[in-house]
Amino acid sequence: MRAMELRGVRDLMICREPLSSVERPVPVPGPGMVLVRVSSCGVCHTELDEIEGRTPPPRFPVIPGHQVIGKVVDTGSGAALYTEGDRVGAGWFFSSCGACGLCRSGRENLCPDFRATGRDADGGYAEYMVVPESSAALIPDVLDDIEAAPLLCAGAVGYRAVRLAATRDGLSVGLTGFGASGHLVLQMVRHLYPSSPVFVFARSATEREFALSLGASWVGDTADRAPVPLDRIIDTTPAWMPVVEALENLAPGGRLVINAIRKESGDRDQLLRLDYARHLWMEKELKSVANICVEDIREFLLLAAELDLHPVVEALPLAEANRALLRLKSGGLRGALVLVP
């Protein structure tokens, strides 16, 4: 099979082709696993974090990709949830120990033995992949392969961020950053909390115009001040500066949810601006999103089908994975990029 392989940490400002095109044997599903013929795989900012060394070290060499849609073509011994021809998705969660208190309480995303698809196990930048059947999710018929791919991470982790924000109808909601996840979160919030105004902070005019077209109540630059203090804010950016700015926009008793695995170090000096009285006093809360659970994906896919949610996507051939990553790195994308083998 064809695959795009990462062999080590790379600086994308220097190495413009961090992935190598390789031929590998088609993997064989082990006990409790399914073999999936990949039909699409979303390109995620987490891949940039892996490549540039901001996540825990991947298992090199590794095939990235954790927004995978495909059809089951084979099953390992004991696997009984899916049959040949079923259309399934695989997200960032690959496996965990299944036995610790965190796993037993439905928080397998926090398990010390958490393994990530495309980092600790080969992912979907390939023609085939294997995944534990317990970690796969059935794709609703109303979602096509290309549009469904970003839902498995950008959508599902956005769904988890909305849940962790603990908002309710009528509270104001802010979004910092408006890429693959942000444009899905806006549509979720407008459906689940129709009386909640949504305020979007984005660095590019294109992103701000896109937010308005999807129903944002107000848009501004990352450093702008909203016309009112905001009850909830969800940050989906890779930088520190938007977090500090968001805290200034947060209302007393408000909650800021940071939806990112890692923050880039380039603007770390922004944290020196953090002032307790201005940014954290008045019982403001900070909460982070750590990975996602399988149920996040399954619940969100049902919500996406109910919403008739269709992400804005651009499909590219698998062979153009390096170019896709560089475009993601440069920013300003409208929606999400998806690779097609």
C-alpha positions in Angstrom: 0.0 0.0 0.0 1.0 3.6 -0.5 1.6 5.7 2.7 3.1 9.0 3.9 5.6 8.3 6.7 7.2 10.5 9.3 10.7 9.4 10.4 11.6 12.1 12.9 11.0 15.6 14.3 11.3 18.2 11.6 11.3 22.0 11.5 8.8 23.0 8.8 10.5 26.3 8.2 13.5 24.4 7.0 12.2 21.0 5.9 9.4 21.5 3.4 8.7 17.8 2.9 8.7 16.2 6.4 6.8 13.1 5.1 8.3 10.4 2.9 6.2 8.5 0.3 6.7 4.8 1.0 5.3 1.4 0.0 4.3 -0.8 3.0 2.6 -4.1 3.3 -1.2 -3.9 4.0 -1.5 -4.4 7.8 -3.1 -7.4 9.2 -5.8 -6.9 11.9 -5.0 -8.5 15.3 -7.5 -9.7 17.8 -10.4 -7.3 18.3 -9.2 -5.1 15.5 -10.6 -4.1 12.0 -8.7 -3.4 8.8 -10.0 -0.3 7.1 -9.5 0.7 3.5 -9.1 4.5 3.8 -11.3 6.7 1.7 -10.4 10.1 3.3 -8.2 11.5 6.1 -8.4 15.0 7.4 -5.3 17.2 8.0 -5.1 18.4 11.5 -2.9 21.0 13.3 -1.9 18.2 15.7 0.1 16.7 12.8 2.1 20.0 12.8 2.6 19.6 16.6 3.8 16.0 16.0 6.2 16.9 13.2 7.7 19.9 15.0 8.0 18.1 18.4 5.3 19.7 20.5 3.5 16.5 21.4 4.9 13.5 23.3 7.4 11.8 20.9 5.7 9.7 18.2 6.7 6.1 17.6 9.1 6.6 14.6 8.6 5.8 11.8 4.9 6.5 12.0 2.1 7.1 9.5 0.2 10.3 10.7 -3.5 11.0 10.4 -6.3 10.7 12.9 -9.4 11.9 11.0 -9.9 8.7 9.0 -13.0 7.5 7.1 -13.1 4.2 5.3 -14.7 0.8 4.9 -14.1 -2.3 6.9 -12.5 -4.9 4.7 -11.3 -7.5 7.2 -11.6 -8.3 10.9 -9.4 -9.9 13.5 -10.3 -12.7 15.8 -13.0 -11.8 18.3 -14.0 -8.6 16.5 -17.8 -8.6 16.1 -19.0 -5.0 16.2 -18.5 -4.3 12.5 -18.7 -6.4 9.3 -17.1 -6.1 5.9 -18.5 -3.0 4.1 -19.4 -1.0 7.2 -18.2 2.6 6.9 -16.4 3.6 10.0 -14.2 6.5 11.3 -11.1 6.5 13.5 -10.2 9.5 15.6 -7.2 10.6 17.8 -8.1 8.0 20.5 -6.6 4.6 19.5 -6.5 2.7 22.8 -6.0 2.9 26.6 -5.5 0.4 29.4 -9.3 0.0 29.9 -8.8 -1.0 33.5 -7.8 2.1 35.5 -10.2 4.4 37.4 -10.1 7.0 34.6 -11.0 4.4 31.9 -13.8 2.9 34.1 -15.3 6.4 34.6 -15.4 7.1 30.9 -12.3 9.3 30.9 -10.1 7.1 28.9 -8.6 10.2 27.2 -6.8 10.9 30.5 -5.4 7.3 31.0 -1.6 7.1 31.5 -1.5 4.4 28.8 -3.4 6.5 26.3 -2.3 5.8 22.7 -3.0 8.1 19.8 -3.9 7.2 16.3 -1.2 8.6 13.9 1.3 9.1 16.8 1.6 5.9 18.8 0.0 3.7 16.1 -0.1 4.2 12.3 -2.9 6.4 11.1 -4.7 7.4 8.0 -2.2 9.0 5.7 -2.3 5.7 3.8 -4.5 3.4 1.8 -5.2 1.0 4.7 -5.0 1.1 8.5 -5.9 -1.1 11.4 -7.8 0.2 14.5 -9.4 -1.5 17.6 -13.1 -2.0 16.8 -13.9 -0.5 20.2 -12.2 2.8 19.0 -14.1 3.0 15.7 -17.3 4.8 15.1 -20.0 4.1 12.5 -20.5 7.0 10.1 -24.1 8.1 9.5 -25.3 7.6 5.9 -26.1 11.3 5.4 -22.4 12.2 5.8 -20.1 11.7 2.8 -16.6 10.4 3.2 -14.8 13.7 2.6 -17.1 15.9 4.6 -17.1 13.5 7.5 -13.3 13.3 8.0 -12.9 16.7 9.8 -15.8 15.8 12.1 -13.6 13.1 13.8 -11.3 15.6 15.4 -12.0 19.2 14.6 -15.7 18.5 15.2 -15.5 16.0 18.0 -12.9 17.9 20.0 -15.0 21.1 19.4 -18.0 19.2 20.8 -16.0 18.2 23.9 -14.9 21.8 24.3 -18.5 23.0 24.2 -19.4 20.3 26.8 -16.5 21.4 29.1 -17.5 25.0 28.7 -20.7 24.1 30.6 -22.7 26.8 28.9 -26.4 27.2 28.7 -28.8 29.0 26.3 -28.6 32.7 26.6 -25.0 33.0 27.8 -22.6 34.8 25.5 -20.0 32.6 23.8 -16.6 33.7 22.3 -14.5 31.8 19.9 -10.8 32.6 19.4 -9.5 31.3 16.1 -11.7 30.2 13.3 -10.3 27.3 11.4 -11.4 23.7 11.0 -12.7 23.4 14.5 -14.0 26.9 15.1 -16.4 26.9 12.1 -17.9 23.7 13.4 -18.2 24.9 17.0 -20.0 28.1 15.8 -22.7 26.0 14.1 -23.0 23.7 17.1 -23.5 26.5 19.5 -26.1 28.2 17.3 -28.1 24.9 17.1 -27.8 23.9 20.8 -28.0 27.4 22.3 -30.1 29.5 19.8 -30.4 32.5 22.2 -26.6 32.7 22.8 -24.8 35.4 20.8 -21.5 34.2 19.4 -18.4 36.5 19.2 -15.5 35.4 17.0 -11.9 36.6 17.2 -9.8 35.8 14.2 -6.6 37.2 12.8 -7.6 37.2 9.1 -10.3 39.1 7.4 -11.3 36.0 5.4 -11.9 34.1 8.6 -14.0 36.9 10.1 -16.1 37.2 7.0 -16.6 33.4 7.0 -17.8 33.6 10.7 -20.3 36.3 9.8 -21.6 34.2 7.0 -22.2 31.3 9.4 -24.2 33.5 11.9 -21.6 35.1 14.2 -23.1 38.0 16.1 -19.8 40.0 16.1 -16.3 39.5 14.7 -13.0 41.1 15.6 -9.3 40.7 15.5 -7.6 38.5 18.1 -6.6 41.5 20.2 -9.9 43.4 19.9 -12.3 43.8 22.8 -15.8 42.4 22.5 -18.7 44.9 23.0 -19.7 43.0 26.2 -17.8 40.7 28.7 -18.3 37.1 27.6 -19.6 34.3 29.7 -17.8 31.5 27.9 -14.8 31.5 25.5 -13.3 28.6 23.6 -9.8 29.0 22.3 -8.8 26.8 19.3 -5.5 28.5 18.4 -2.0 27.2 18.6 -0.6 30.3 20.3 -0.5 32.0 23.8 -1.4 35.5 22.8 -5.1 34.7 22.1 -5.4 33.1 25.5 -4.2 36.2 27.3 -6.5 38.4 25.2 -9.4 36.1 25.8 -9.0 36.4 29.6 -9.5 40.2 29.2 -12.7 39.5 27.4 -14.0 37.0 30.0 -16.8 38.1 32.3 -16.5 37.6 36.1 -17.3 34.0 36.9 -16.7 33.1 33.2 -14.9 30.1 31.9 -12.2 29.9 29.2 -11.7 26.4 27.6 -8.4 25.9 25.8 -8.8 23.4 23.0 -5.2 22.6 22.0 -2.8 19.8 22.7 0.2 22.1 22.8 0.9 25.8 22.4 3.7 27.0 20.1 6.6 28.5 22.0 7.2 31.5 19.6 5.0 33.9 21.5 5.6 32.5 25.0 6.6 36.0 26.2 2.9 36.9 25.9 2.5 35.0 29.2 4.6 37.7 30.9 1.6 40.0 30.3 -0.5 37.8 32.5 -1.8 40.0 35.3 -3.8 38.4 38.1 -6.1 41.3 38.7 -6.8 41.9 35.0 -6.9 38.4 33.7 -7.8 35.9 36.5 -9.4 37.6 39.4 -13.2 37.6 39.9 -13.5 33.8 39.9 -12.6 33.4 36.2 -12.0 29.7 35.3 -9.5 28.0 32.9 -10.1 24.5 31.6 -8.1 22.5 29.1 -9.3 19.8 26.6 -7.2 16.7 26.7 -7.7 14.5 23.7 -11.1 13.1 23.1 -13.1 10.0 24.1 -14.7 7.5 21.7 -18.1 8.6 22.9 -17.4 12.2 22.0 -17.0 11.1 18.4 -20.0 8.9 18.4 -22.3 11.5 20.0 -21.0 14.2 17.8 -21.5 12.2 14.6 -25.2 11.8 15.5 -25.5 15.5 16.3 -23.8 16.4 12.9 -26.3 14.2 11.1 -29.2 15.8 13.0 -27.8 19.3 12.1 -27.1 18.2 8.5 -23.7 19.7 9.3 -21.5 19.9 6.2 -17.9 21.2 7.0 -16.2 23.4 4.5 -13.5 21.1 3.0 -10.9 21.0 0.2 -9.8 17.5 -1.0 -6.2 16.9 -2.1 -4.5 13.7 -3.2 -2.6 11.8 -0.5 0.6 12.4 -2.4 0.2 16.2 -1.7 0.2 15.7 2.1 3.4 17.8 2.5 1.9 20.7 0.6 -1.3 20.4 2.7 0.7 20.6 5.9 2.5 23.7 4.7 -0.7 25.4 3.8 -2.1 24.6 7.2 1.0 26.0 8.8 0.7 29.2 6.9 -2.9 29.8 8.2 -5.8 31.6 6.6 -7.6 28.4 5.4 -11.3 28.5 5.0 -12.4 25.2 6.6 -10.4 22.0 6.5 -8.1 20.1 4.2 -8.7 16.4 3.5 -6.4 13.8 1.8 -7.8 11.2 -0.5 -5.7 8.1 -1.3 
